Amino acid sequence: MGPVVYTLRQVNGDYAMLMDEDGGELMVAMALLPPGADEGCRIIWENFEYRLEG
């Protein structure tokens, strides 16, 4: 499976709501996301790690 690109839609305390390119939603702990992740950021999940796009 290749990388999955998400947009961070909403931060709710210790959790973030991510949306993939197909409109699917995923809630993850902010602790798993890279430093600097904030609403509107594009995040890539690859090799069991999250990283900011760019």
Secondary structure, 3 states (H helix, E strand, C coil): CCCEEEEEEEEECCEEEEEECCCCEEEEEHHHCCCCCCCCCEEEEECCEEEECC
